[in-house]
Amino acid sequence: MSQPNYYMHPNRQYRDNPFIEALGQPLTMQQFYAVSEFPFINNVDLTGVDASLHGYYIRTQIDQLNDVYAVQDEAFRLYDVMRRMIEAGYDKRNPLRTDIRRILTAIDRDKTNPNQVAYLSGLDLYSVLQSYLLVGLSGRGKSFMVRRILKLFDQVIEHLNYTDHKGQEHTLDQSQVTYLYVEIHERRGQKVLLLNMLEALDEVTGQAYTYEHRNRSVNELITIVRKLLIGHSVGLVVVDEAQNLAKSSRNEVLSINEKTSIKFVEELFNRVGVPIMLVGTFATLALFERETTIGRRVTKNGSMLLASCDSNSSFWNRFIRLLCQTQLLKNQSTPVDILCRHIHYLSMGIPAIASSLV
């Protein structure tokens, strides 16, 4: 939880919106790489250590290679998209607007009652629907890349006092959850997806929404999720392992009507009005097999496909140089460019496989 350092937005459409201006300035590409990459640091000092133990302590240093991280070439572009989605999602939810504050107060008053929803119709969120699809090979580093980007945002921001660009002071008492990270597990179905979203919200807010609403119907849960996401001012929902939404088998759901489809996901977020990003393997594309029109709407902000890494890419070369610290090994003189090509051949350009080989 952090206190906001408001930055007056140059875009007048977003100006004087505390939820947007609390995000501060976006990172430049240089800043992004500087804060995101984890270099290898040789912290072993063998001075005065018996030579017979040198190998052991060097191996402890090799174990720490698991902590290094090379930023993928696509990461900054993804950060840019996610940041703009969050800003656009808050455009029509400015807490300085009287109608928005009235709705937030009403949600806080009866957020556990799924029947009280009439006031939500006053929210014009359909024009700012944001959605993005990130798919790639298993082991390509999608999830870790997304989680690393999310850590660059303060997840919970407490708003108390705000001064607009005209110098007028406003008193706020509102928490802002900039993003939710929802991981879809093997058990599938509409209700499971909705409960997973409540679990993610519980982790951030310390509430017990999942337990309180575990016996609700799907329709009731949709309304509850909608009210809670708006009430907690959630800016972006990231749904990871989205391939688990595809082709639910009969024994994985309560009834045939509770199978999760891309149409259900699209309708859910149409009603919720919060930007969504789907992350998964190429199996996620099975969601769009029969719903191509909906697929276009779900990827309103575009998509990114991550196949094998190019052996000549900047990322692959930086990644192998971080991973292959040959100076730790005796009599090792293989040039790094040869290691890049050889490891790429053995791993088929998949970072997770390359890490296990080294």
C-alpha positions in Angstrom: 0.0 0.0 0.0 1.4 3.4 -1.0 0.6 7.1 -0.8 0.2 8.6 -4.3 2.5 11.1 -5.8 0.2 12.7 -8.3 1.5 13.8 -11.7 -0.6 16.2 -13.8 -1.4 14.2 -16.9 -0.6 16.0 -20.2 -3.7 14.5 -21.8 -6.5 16.8 -20.8 -9.0 13.9 -21.1 -7.2 12.2 -18.2 -6.3 15.3 -16.2 -7.7 15.8 -12.7 -8.4 12.1 -12.4 -6.7 10.9 -9.1 -6.8 7.3 -10.2 -4.8 8.0 -13.3 -2.5 10.7 -12.0 -1.6 8.6 -9.0 0.2 6.2 -11.5 2.8 8.9 -12.0 4.9 9.1 -15.2 5.5 6.0 -17.3 8.9 4.6 -17.5 11.1 5.2 -20.5 12.6 2.3 -22.3 16.0 2.8 -20.6 14.4 3.1 -17.2 12.3 0.0 -17.8 15.3 -2.1 -18.7 17.3 -0.7 -15.8 14.7 -1.7 -13.1 13.6 -5.0 -14.7 16.8 -6.8 -15.5 18.6 -8.8 -12.8 22.3 -9.1 -13.6 24.7 -11.7 -12.4 26.9 -10.4 -9.4 29.9 -12.4 -8.4 29.9 -12.2 -4.6 32.3 -15.0 -3.9 35.6 -14.0 -2.3 37.9 -17.0 -2.0 40.7 -15.2 -0.3 42.0 -17.3 2.5 39.7 -20.3 1.7 41.3 -23.7 1.4 41.7 -24.6 -2.3 39.9 -27.9 -1.8 36.7 -25.9 -1.0 36.9 -23.6 -3.9 34.7 -25.8 -6.0 32.0 -25.9 -3.4 31.7 -22.2 -3.0 31.8 -21.6 -6.8 28.9 -24.1 -7.1 26.9 -22.0 -4.6 27.5 -19.1 -7.0 26.3 -21.2 -9.9 23.1 -22.0 -8.0 22.4 -18.2 -7.9 22.1 -18.2 -11.7 18.4 -19.0 -11.1 18.0 -15.4 -9.9 19.3 -13.7 -13.0 16.7 -12.3 -15.4 17.1 -10.9 -19.0 14.2 -8.7 -20.1 12.6 -10.0 -23.2 12.5 -7.8 -26.3 8.7 -7.7 -26.3 8.5 -6.7 -22.6 8.6 -2.9 -23.0 5.9 -3.0 -25.7 3.7 -5.0 -23.3 4.4 -2.7 -20.4 3.3 0.2 -22.7 0.0 -1.5 -23.6 -0.8 -2.5 -20.0 -0.1 1.0 -18.7 -2.4 2.6 -21.3 -5.1 0.0 -20.7 -5.1 0.9 -17.0 -5.4 4.6 -17.7 -8.2 4.2 -20.2 -10.1 1.9 -17.8 -10.2 4.7 -15.2 -11.3 7.4 -17.7 -15.0 7.0 -16.9 -14.4 6.2 -13.2 -13.1 9.6 -11.9 -13.8 9.6 -8.2 -14.1 13.5 -8.3 -17.3 13.1 -10.3 -20.3 13.4 -8.1 -22.1 10.5 -9.8 -19.1 8.2 -9.4 -18.7 9.0 -5.7 -22.3 8.3 -5.2 -22.0 5.0 -6.9 -18.9 4.1 -4.9 -20.7 4.9 -1.7 -23.7 2.8 -2.7 -21.4 -0.2 -3.6 -19.6 0.1 -0.2 -23.0 0.1 1.5 -24.4 -3.0 -0.1 -21.5 -4.7 -1.9 -22.5 -8.1 -0.6 -26.1 -7.9 -1.8 -26.3 -9.0 -5.5 -29.8 -7.7 -5.9 -28.9 -4.1 -5.5 -27.5 -3.2 -9.0 -29.8 -0.5 -10.5 -27.3 2.3 -9.8 -24.6 0.6 -11.8 -26.5 1.3 -15.0 -25.3 4.9 -14.6 -21.7 3.9 -15.3 -20.8 4.4 -18.9 -18.0 1.8 -19.2 -18.7 0.2 -22.5 -16.9 2.9 -24.5 -13.7 2.3 -22.6 -13.6 -1.5 -22.7 -9.9 -2.6 -23.1 -8.7 -6.1 -23.8 -5.5 -7.8 -24.9 -4.3 -11.3 -25.7 -0.9 -12.7 -24.9 -0.2 -16.3 -26.1 3.0 -18.2 -26.5 4.8 -21.5 -26.2 5.0 -23.1 -22.8 8.3 -22.1 -21.2 8.6 -18.9 -23.2 8.5 -16.8 -20.1 5.0 -15.2 -20.6 3.8 -15.4 -17.0 7.1 -14.2 -15.4 7.3 -11.3 -17.8 3.8 -10.2 -17.0 4.3 -10.5 -13.3 7.6 -8.5 -13.5 5.7 -5.8 -15.4 2.9 -5.7 -12.8 5.4 -5.3 -10.0 6.3 -1.9 -11.6 2.9 -0.6 -10.5 1.9 0.1 -6.9 -0.9 -2.5 -6.5 -2.8 -0.7 -3.8 -2.9 3.1 -3.6 -4.7 5.0 -0.7 -6.3 8.3 -1.7 -6.8 10.8 1.1 -6.3 14.4 -0.3 -6.0 15.5 -3.8 -5.4 19.0 -5.4 -6.5 19.5 -9.0 -4.6 21.6 -11.5 -6.7 24.6 -10.6 -5.5 24.4 -7.0 -8.8 23.1 -5.6 -8.4 20.6 -2.8 -10.6 17.4 -2.6 -10.9 15.0 0.3 -11.0 11.4 -0.8 -11.2 8.2 1.2 -10.8 5.6 -1.5 -8.5 2.7 -2.0 -7.4 1.9 -5.6 -6.3 -1.6 -6.7 -4.5 -0.9 -9.9 -4.5 -4.6 -11.0 -5.6 -8.1 -10.1 -3.6 -11.2 -11.2 -5.9 -14.2 -11.6 -4.5 -17.6 -12.2 -6.9 -20.2 -13.7 -6.3 -23.7 -12.3 -7.1 -27.0 -13.9 -10.7 -27.1 -12.5 -12.8 -25.2 -14.9 -16.2 -23.6 -15.2 -17.9 -20.3 -14.9 -18.3 -20.3 -11.2 -14.6 -21.4 -10.7 -13.5 -18.4 -12.8 -15.5 -16.0 -10.8 -14.4 -17.4 -7.4 -10.8 -17.2 -8.6 -11.3 -13.5 -9.2 -12.7 -13.2 -5.7 -9.6 -15.1 -4.3 -7.3 -12.7 -6.1 -9.2 -9.7 -4.6 -9.1 -11.3 -1.1 -5.3 -11.6 -1.3 -5.0 -7.9 -2.0 -7.6 -6.5 0.3 -7.5 -9.0 3.2 -11.2 -9.6 2.9 -13.0 -13.0 2.7 -15.2 -12.5 -0.3 -14.6 -16.1 -1.6 -15.8 -17.7 1.6 -18.8 -15.4 1.9 -20.0 -16.0 -1.6 -19.0 -19.6 -2.2 -22.6 -20.8 -2.4 -23.9 -18.1 -4.8 -25.1 -18.8 -8.3 -23.2 -17.8 -11.4 -25.5 -14.8 -12.1 -25.2 -13.6 -8.5 -21.4 -14.0 -8.6 -21.2 -12.0 -11.8 -23.0 -9.1 -10.1 -20.9 -9.4 -6.9 -17.6 -9.5 -8.9 -18.8 -6.5 -10.9 -19.6 -4.5 -7.8 -16.4 -5.4 -6.0 -14.1 -4.6 -8.9 -15.7 -1.2 -9.3 -15.9 -0.6 -5.6 -12.2 -1.4 -5.1 -11.3 0.6 -8.2 -9.6 -2.2 -10.0 -7.7 -0.9 -13.1 -6.8 -4.2 -14.9 -7.5 -7.9 -14.5 -4.8 -10.3 -15.8 -6.1 -13.8 -16.4 -3.2 -16.2 -16.6 -3.2 -19.8 -17.8 -6.2 -18.8 -19.9 -5.8 -22.1 -21.9 -7.6 -23.7 -18.9 -10.7 -21.8 -20.0 -10.8 -23.7 -23.3 -12.9 -26.8 -23.9 -14.0 -27.7 -20.4 -15.0 -31.4 -20.3 -18.3 -32.5 -18.9 -16.9 -33.8 -15.6 -15.0 -30.6 -14.8 -18.1 -28.4 -14.5 -21.3 -28.6 -12.5 -23.6 -28.5 -15.5 -23.4 -28.2 -19.3 -24.6 -24.6 -18.9 -21.6 -23.7 -16.8 -18.9 -24.5 -19.4 -16.6 -21.5 -19.8 -16.4 -20.1 -23.3 -14.9 -16.9 -24.8 -18.4 -15.6 -25.1 -18.9 -16.0 -21.4 -15.6 -14.2 -20.7 -16.5 -11.4 -23.1 -20.0 -10.9 -21.6 -18.5 -11.0 -18.1 -16.1 -8.2 -18.8 -18.7 -6.2 -20.8 -20.8 -6.2 -17.6 -17.8 -5.6 -15.3 -16.4 -2.8 -17.4 -12.7 -3.4 -16.3 -9.9 -4.0 -18.8 -8.8 -7.6 -19.2 -5.6 -9.3 -20.4 -5.7 -13.0 -21.3 -2.4 -14.8 -21.0 -1.9 -18.5 -22.0 -0.4 -21.0 -24.3 -1.4 -21.4 -27.9 -4.1 -23.7 -26.7 -5.9 -20.5 -25.6 -6.6 -19.9 -29.3 -9.1 -22.8 -29.1 -11.4 -20.3 -27.3 -11.8 -18.4 -30.6 -12.5 -21.4 -32.9 -16.2 -20.8 -33.1 -16.4 -17.2 -31.9 -14.2 -15.2 -34.3 -16.4 -12.1 -34.0 -16.2 -12.1 -30.3 -12.5 -12.9 -30.6 -11.9 -9.6 -32.4 -13.7 -7.7 -29.6 -11.7 -9.5 -26.9 -8.5 -8.4 -28.6 -9.5 -4.8 -28.9 -6.1 -3.6 -27.9 -4.3 -6.2 -30.0 -2.4 -9.4 -29.3 1.1 -10.8 -29.0 2.2 -14.2 -30.1 5.5 -15.6 -28.6 7.0 -18.5 -30.5 10.6 -19.7 -30.2 13.2 -17.0 -29.6 15.4 -15.9 -32.5 19.0 -17.0 -32.0 20.1 -13.6 -33.2 17.8 -11.5 -31.1 19.0 -9.1 -28.5 17.2 -11.0 -25.7 18.7 -14.4 -26.6 22.2 -13.1 -26.6 21.7 -11.2 -23.3 20.0 -14.2 -21.8 22.8 -16.6 -22.6 25.5 -14.2 -21.5 23.8 -13.9 -18.1 23.2 -17.6 -17.9 26.6 -18.9 -19.1 29.1 -17.4 -16.6 32.1 -19.4 -18.1 34.6 -17.5 -15.9 33.4 -19.7 -13.0 34.6 -22.9 -14.7 38.1 -24.1 -15.2 39.6 -24.4 -18.7 36.4 -23.0 -20.3 37.1 -20.9 -23.3 34.1 -21.5 -25.6 33.1 -18.1 -27.2 29.7 -16.9 -26.1 28.4 -16.7 -29.6 29.0 -20.4 -30.1 27.2 -21.1 -26.8 24.2 -19.0 -28.0 23.9 -21.0 -31.2 24.4 -24.4 -29.6 22.0 -23.8 -26.7 19.5 -22.4 -29.1 19.7 -25.6 -31.1 19.3 -27.9 -28.1 16.5 -25.9 -26.5 14.6 -24.9 -29.7 14.8 -21.3 -28.5 12.7 -21.9 -25.3 14.2 -20.1 -22.3 12.9 -22.5 -19.7 14.6 -25.4 -21.6 17.8 -23.5 -22.0 17.9 -22.8 -18.3 17.5 -26.4 -17.4 20.3 -27.4 -19.8 22.7 -25.0 -18.3 
